[in-house]
Amino acid sequence: MTDVLAVPVEDHLALSVAVLTRLGVPADAARAQADLLLEGDLRGHASHGLRRLDMLAQRLRSGAARATAEPTLTWTTDSVLTVDGDGGLGPPTARLAVAELLGRVGRTGVAVAAVRNANHLGMLAPYVEEMAAAGVVGIALTTSEALVHPWGGTRPLVGTNPVAVAVPVPGGEPVVLDMATGQVSRGKVLDHAARGLPLAPGDAVDAAGVPTTDAAAAVDGAISPFGGPKGYALGLVIEVLVATLTRTALGEDVRGTLDPSDPSTKGDVLIALDPTAFGAGGAEVAEYLAVLRSATPAPGHDRVLVPGDRARATRAANLAGGVPVAQGTWARAREIADDLTEGDR
């Protein structure tokens, strides 16, 4: 696409870090946030990439996100960690929690972090992949603003509520799932509305609850749950599970990832499971994945993939050829950085 730039990785990181540090974020926390924005674009999910920098900057300016937050991490039992993010950025808070879980799970077999009062985590896959790289099964669950209509309903009352799982595979890459429970992301709806592009049938409904492919109408409507009633049920279960464990908001009371000024009221749950505590091996998993990948592809498909394969291939290609970023997104990020530089003078 002619409106997409191929940005060197170092330039992508440098621009994000420059904006964040000029807004008062310490260098290590700025890099943690910048890494997650980079991962979004590297894996082809622009809705979680540099496009989010503008909203992050607005939230930092308004005080909805605290630049110099000091998260509090408390082990309430041997295997349960409660985390208060102090209103800070999501990625540095989640990274601290993952490090704590990995330091504990070898002794307890299971370790769970319940995170509240932290901003948007970004893509969930990097957190569970970090756990899988340590030989641990990683699970991440999080809530979002109400953007999805319940099955049989019309109004957005349920979050897109993503789930990520990474299972380590001896001698190979982990199996990695990272998916939201909405049929489409809010970012895609907004992007298609801005460019006058249609959505796919089944992606969304308008304000009256009527299915629509008109992205502009969907902006005022709701995203549909993926898989109909099953996706609705999964998204709802994630919402009530996360809210219960983190003591955070539900439904329309969830705020703070899409607006510039509301404090974050969503929750996140991170789970680490040590396979050795269960007497698990793993060789059979590698053999099974080999069977799947060697299966005869159906008409219209080149080959059978395992969850995580496509994201790794996309990431590798973009590392080699440049990170895809829309020209408008790159220009806006540069504008924010330049404005901050002017303000510093």
C-alpha positions as CSV (number, residue, x, y, z in Angstrom):
1,M,0.0,0.0,0.0
2,T,1.4,3.4,-1.0
3,D,0.2,5.1,2.2
4,V,2.3,2.7,4.4
5,L,5.9,3.4,5.3
6,A,8.5,0.7,6.0
7,V,10.1,2.2,9.2
8,P,13.4,0.9,10.6
9,V,12.9,-0.8,14.0
10,E,15.3,1.6,15.7
11,D,13.5,4.6,14.3
12,H,10.1,3.3,15.5
13,L,11.5,2.7,19.0
14,A,13.4,6.0,19.2
15,L,10.3,8.0,18.2
16,S,8.1,6.4,20.8
17,V,10.7,6.6,23.5
18,A,11.4,10.3,22.7
19,V,7.7,11.2,23.1
20,L,7.2,9.3,26.3
21,T,10.4,10.5,28.0
22,R,9.6,14.1,27.1
23,L,6.3,13.6,28.8
24,G,8.1,12.6,32.0
25,V,8.1,8.8,31.7
26,P,11.4,7.2,33.0
27,A,13.6,5.6,30.4
28,D,13.0,2.0,31.4
29,A,9.2,2.4,31.5
30,A,9.2,4.3,28.2
31,R,11.2,1.5,26.5
32,A,8.7,-1.1,27.9
33,Q,5.8,0.8,26.4
34,A,7.6,1.5,23.2
35,D,8.4,-2.2,22.8
36,L,4.7,-3.1,22.9
37,L,3.8,-0.5,20.4
38,L,6.5,-1.9,18.1
39,E,5.2,-5.4,18.6
40,G,1.8,-4.3,17.5
41,D,3.1,-3.0,14.2
42,L,5.6,-5.8,13.7
43,R,2.8,-8.4,13.9
44,G,0.5,-6.5,11.5
45,H,-1.9,-5.2,14.2
46,A,-1.7,-1.4,13.7
47,S,-4.6,-0.9,16.2
48,H,-2.1,-1.9,18.9
49,G,0.9,-0.1,17.3
50,L,2.2,3.4,17.0
51,R,-1.3,4.6,16.4
52,R,-1.9,4.4,20.1
53,L,0.9,6.8,20.9
54,D,-1.3,9.8,20.4
55,M,-3.9,8.6,23.0
56,L,-1.1,7.6,25.4
57,A,0.3,11.1,25.1
58,Q,-3.1,12.7,25.7
59,R,-3.6,10.5,28.8
60,L,-0.2,11.3,30.2
61,R,-0.8,15.1,29.6
62,S,-4.2,14.9,31.4
63,G,-2.9,12.8,34.3
64,A,-5.1,9.9,33.5
65,A,-1.9,7.9,33.1
66,R,0.8,8.7,35.6
67,A,4.3,9.1,34.1
68,T,6.2,8.3,37.3
69,A,3.9,5.7,38.7
70,E,5.2,3.3,41.3
71,P,3.3,0.0,41.1
72,T,2.8,-2.0,44.3
73,L,3.2,-5.7,44.1
74,T,2.0,-7.8,47.0
75,W,2.1,-11.6,47.4
76,T,-1.2,-12.2,49.3
77,T,-0.6,-16.0,49.3
78,D,2.3,-18.1,48.1
79,S,0.9,-18.1,44.6
80,V,-1.3,-15.0,44.3
81,L,0.2,-11.6,43.5
82,T,-1.9,-8.5,43.6
83,V,-0.7,-5.5,41.6
84,D,-1.8,-1.9,41.9
85,G,-0.3,-0.1,38.9
86,D,-0.6,3.4,40.6
87,G,-2.3,4.6,37.4
88,G,0.9,4.0,35.3
89,L,1.5,2.7,31.9
90,G,0.4,-0.9,31.3
91,P,3.5,-2.6,29.8
92,P,6.0,-1.7,32.5
93,T,3.5,-2.7,35.2
94,A,2.8,-6.0,33.5
95,R,6.5,-6.7,32.9
96,L,7.1,-6.3,36.6
97,A,4.3,-8.7,37.3
98,V,5.6,-11.3,34.8
99,A,9.1,-11.1,36.4
100,E,7.5,-11.8,39.8
101,L,5.5,-14.7,38.5
102,L,8.5,-16.3,36.9
103,G,10.5,-15.9,40.1
104,R,7.8,-17.7,42.1
105,V,6.2,-20.4,39.8
106,G,9.2,-22.8,40.0
107,R,8.4,-23.2,43.7
108,T,4.6,-23.1,43.7
109,G,3.8,-24.6,40.3
110,V,1.1,-22.0,39.8
111,A,1.4,-18.3,40.1
112,V,-1.3,-15.7,39.4
113,A,-1.2,-11.9,39.2
114,A,-4.3,-9.8,39.5
115,V,-3.6,-6.3,38.1
116,R,-5.7,-3.2,38.6
117,N,-5.2,0.6,38.2
118,A,-2.9,0.2,35.2
119,N,-3.3,1.4,31.7
120,H,-3.7,-0.6,28.4
121,L,-1.3,-3.5,28.2
122,G,-1.1,-3.5,24.4
123,M,-0.8,-6.9,22.6
124,L,-1.0,-9.7,25.1
125,A,1.2,-12.2,23.2
126,P,4.6,-10.8,24.3
127,Y,3.8,-11.4,27.9
128,V,2.8,-15.0,27.6
129,E,5.7,-15.6,25.1
130,E,8.1,-14.3,27.8
131,M,6.7,-16.9,30.1
132,A,6.9,-19.7,27.5
133,A,10.5,-18.7,26.8
134,A,11.2,-19.6,30.4
135,G,9.5,-23.0,30.0
136,V,6.3,-21.9,31.6
137,V,2.7,-21.9,30.3
138,G,1.5,-18.3,30.2
139,I,-2.1,-17.1,30.2
140,A,-3.3,-13.5,30.0
141,L,-6.8,-12.2,30.3
142,T,-8.0,-8.6,30.2
143,T,-11.1,-6.4,30.0
144,S,-11.9,-3.4,27.9
145,E,-14.5,-0.7,27.4
146,A,-18.0,-2.1,26.4
147,L,-17.7,-2.3,22.6
148,V,-19.5,-5.6,21.9
149,H,-23.2,-6.2,21.9
150,P,-24.4,-9.3,23.8
151,W,-25.8,-12.0,21.7
152,G,-29.5,-11.1,21.0
153,G,-28.9,-7.5,22.1
154,T,-28.2,-4.2,20.4
155,R,-26.1,-2.0,22.7
156,P,-22.4,-2.4,23.4
157,L,-22.3,-3.9,27.0
158,V,-19.4,-6.3,26.9
159,G,-15.7,-5.6,26.4
160,T,-13.6,-7.1,23.5
161,N,-11.9,-8.9,26.4
162,P,-8.9,-10.6,24.8
163,V,-7.2,-13.8,25.9
164,A,-3.7,-15.0,25.2
165,V,-2.1,-18.3,25.9
166,A,1.5,-19.6,25.2
167,V,2.4,-23.2,25.6
168,P,6.2,-24.0,25.5
169,V,7.2,-26.7,23.0
170,P,10.5,-28.5,23.7
171,G,12.9,-27.9,20.8
172,G,10.5,-25.6,19.0
173,E,8.5,-22.4,19.0
174,P,5.6,-22.2,21.5
175,V,1.9,-22.5,20.5
176,V,0.6,-18.9,20.9
177,L,-3.0,-17.7,20.9
178,D,-3.8,-14.0,21.1
179,M,-7.3,-13.0,20.3
180,A,-10.1,-10.7,21.3
181,T,-13.6,-12.0,21.7
182,G,-15.1,-9.3,19.4
183,Q,-15.5,-10.1,15.7
184,V,-13.3,-7.1,14.8
185,S,-11.2,-4.5,16.7
186,R,-12.5,-1.0,17.4
187,G,-9.3,0.3,15.7
188,K,-10.3,-1.5,12.5
189,V,-13.8,0.0,12.6
190,L,-12.4,3.5,13.1
191,D,-9.8,3.0,10.3
192,H,-12.4,1.8,7.8
193,A,-14.8,4.6,8.7
194,A,-12.0,7.2,8.2
195,R,-11.1,5.7,4.8
196,G,-14.6,4.9,3.6
197,L,-14.0,1.2,3.5
198,P,-16.7,-1.4,4.3
199,L,-16.6,-3.9,7.0
200,A,-17.2,-7.6,6.4
201,P,-20.7,-9.0,7.0
202,G,-21.1,-10.0,10.6
203,D,-18.5,-7.6,12.0
204,A,-20.8,-5.1,13.5
205,V,-24.3,-3.6,14.0
206,D,-25.5,0.0,13.7
207,A,-27.1,2.0,16.5
208,A,-30.4,0.2,16.0
209,G,-28.8,-3.2,16.4
210,V,-29.1,-4.0,12.7
211,P,-26.1,-5.8,11.1
212,T,-24.2,-3.4,8.9
213,T,-21.0,-3.3,6.7
214,D,-21.0,0.5,6.9
215,A,-18.1,1.3,9.2
216,A,-19.3,4.8,9.9
217,A,-22.7,3.4,11.1
218,A,-20.8,0.8,13.2
219,V,-18.9,3.6,15.0
220,D,-22.2,4.5,16.6
221,G,-23.3,0.9,17.0
222,A,-21.5,-2.1,18.4
223,I,-19.0,-4.8,17.4
224,S,-20.5,-8.3,17.1
225,P,-19.1,-11.1,19.3
226,F,-17.1,-13.6,17.2
227,G,-18.8,-16.9,16.7
228,G,-22.2,-15.6,17.8
229,P,-23.4,-16.8,21.2
230,K,-20.2,-18.8,21.9
231,G,-18.0,-15.7,21.5
232,Y,-20.4,-13.7,23.6
233,A,-20.3,-16.3,26.3
234,L,-16.5,-16.5,26.3
235,G,-16.2,-12.7,26.4
236,L,-18.7,-12.4,29.2
237,V,-16.9,-15.1,31.3
238,I,-13.6,-13.4,30.8
239,E,-15.2,-10.1,31.9
240,V,-16.7,-11.4,35.1
241,L,-13.6,-13.6,35.9
242,V,-11.2,-10.7,35.6
243,A,-13.4,-8.2,37.4
244,T,-13.9,-10.7,40.3
245,L,-10.2,-11.4,40.7
246,T,-9.0,-7.8,40.2
247,R,-11.9,-5.9,41.9
248,T,-12.3,-3.8,38.8
249,A,-15.3,-2.5,36.8
250,L,-17.7,-4.3,34.5
251,G,-19.5,-3.4,31.3
252,E,-20.2,0.3,30.7
253,D,-18.2,1.3,33.8
254,V,-14.9,0.2,32.2
255,R,-13.0,3.2,31.1
256,G,-9.5,4.4,30.3
257,T,-8.1,2.8,27.2
258,L,-9.9,4.8,24.4
259,D,-10.3,8.2,25.9
260,P,-7.8,10.9,27.0
261,S,-9.0,11.7,30.5
262,D,-10.8,8.9,32.4
263,P,-8.7,6.8,34.9
264,S,-8.3,3.2,33.9
265,T,-10.9,0.9,35.5
266,K,-10.2,-2.3,33.6
267,G,-8.4,-5.3,35.0
268,D,-5.8,-7.8,33.9
269,V,-5.0,-11.4,35.0
270,L,-1.7,-13.0,34.3
271,I,-1.2,-16.7,35.0
272,A,2.0,-18.8,35.0
273,L,1.9,-22.7,35.1
274,D,5.0,-24.8,35.5
275,P,4.5,-28.0,33.4
276,T,7.1,-29.8,35.5
277,A,5.0,-29.4,38.6
278,F,2.3,-31.5,36.8
279,G,4.8,-34.1,35.8
280,A,4.4,-33.0,32.1
281,G,6.9,-33.8,29.4
282,G,6.2,-32.1,26.1
283,A,7.8,-34.3,23.4
284,E,4.3,-35.5,22.4
285,V,3.2,-31.9,21.8
286,A,6.0,-31.3,19.3
287,E,5.1,-34.5,17.5
288,Y,1.4,-33.5,17.3
289,L,2.3,-30.1,16.0
290,A,4.4,-31.7,13.3
291,V,1.4,-33.8,12.3
292,L,-0.8,-30.7,12.0
293,R,1.7,-28.8,10.0
294,S,2.2,-31.7,7.5
295,A,-1.5,-32.2,7.1
296,T,-2.9,-31.9,3.5
297,P,-4.2,-28.4,3.1
298,A,-7.8,-27.8,2.0
299,P,-8.5,-26.1,-1.4
300,G,-7.6,-22.5,-1.2
301,H,-5.0,-22.9,1.5
302,D,-1.2,-23.2,1.1
303,R,-0.6,-25.2,4.3
304,V,-1.9,-25.9,7.7
305,L,-0.6,-23.5,10.4
306,V,-0.5,-23.7,14.2
307,P,-1.5,-20.6,16.3
308,G,1.6,-18.4,16.4
309,D,3.1,-19.4,13.1
310,R,1.6,-16.5,11.1
311,A,2.5,-13.9,13.6
312,R,6.1,-15.1,13.8
313,A,6.4,-15.1,10.0
314,T,4.9,-11.6,9.7
315,R,7.2,-10.3,12.5
316,A,10.3,-11.8,10.9
317,A,9.4,-10.3,7.5
318,N,8.8,-6.8,9.0
319,L,12.0,-7.0,11.0
320,A,13.9,-7.6,7.8
321,G,11.9,-5.2,5.5
322,G,10.9,-2.4,7.9
323,V,8.0,-1.9,10.3
324,P,4.7,-1.1,8.4
325,V,3.3,2.2,9.7
326,A,0.6,4.3,8.0
327,Q,2.0,7.6,6.8
328,G,-0.6,9.6,8.8
329,T,0.3,7.7,12.0
330,W,4.0,8.3,11.5
331,A,3.4,12.0,10.7
332,R,1.2,12.4,13.8
333,A,3.9,10.8,16.0
334,R,6.5,13.1,14.6
335,E,4.3,16.1,15.2
336,I,3.8,15.1,18.8
337,A,7.5,14.7,19.3
338,D,8.3,18.1,17.6
339,D,5.6,19.9,19.7
340,L,7.1,18.4,22.9
341,T,10.6,19.5,21.8
342,E,9.3,23.0,21.2
343,G,7.6,23.0,24.6
344,D,10.9,22.0,26.2
345,R,12.8,25.0,24.8
